[in-house]
Amino acid sequence: MINSLTYNGYTASISYNSDDEVFFGKVIGVNDLIVFEGTSVTELKNGFQEAIDDYLETCEAIGKSPDKTYKGSFNVRVPAGLHKKVATFASQHDVSLNDFVKSVLVYAMNHEEISGELLGKKFA
């Protein structure tokens, strides 16, 4: 189960603090820290929408891009044994390691329900 909200193209991760009995969220993929909270789901959703609207207005007023820029490259650390298996597999199929990883990521995003089940499992 994914604890998130989406509004106006923006997504936030959602958590619950049982000590304070409050839901809280953090917006993902923006240049600044945007957090919000609510004691009910309705309050939480309203807080999220207000936070996004306010952030977008502020960014427009100061001429700043609200969205985080992704350059398209990142480092992935894996166990040496997995690295060897993946590199061998890619080579056997005459593709670069980069193209193999890219195809696996595309597959994972096209099958999010399966990918979500795999999260947290260790791979050798």
Secondary structure, 3 states (H helix, E strand, C coil): CCCEEEECCEEEEEEEECCCCEEEEEEECECCCCEEEECCHHHHHHHHHHHHHHHHHHHHHHCCCCECCCCCCCCCCCCHHHHHHHHHHHHHCCCCHHHHHHHHHHHHHHCHHHHHHHCCCCCC
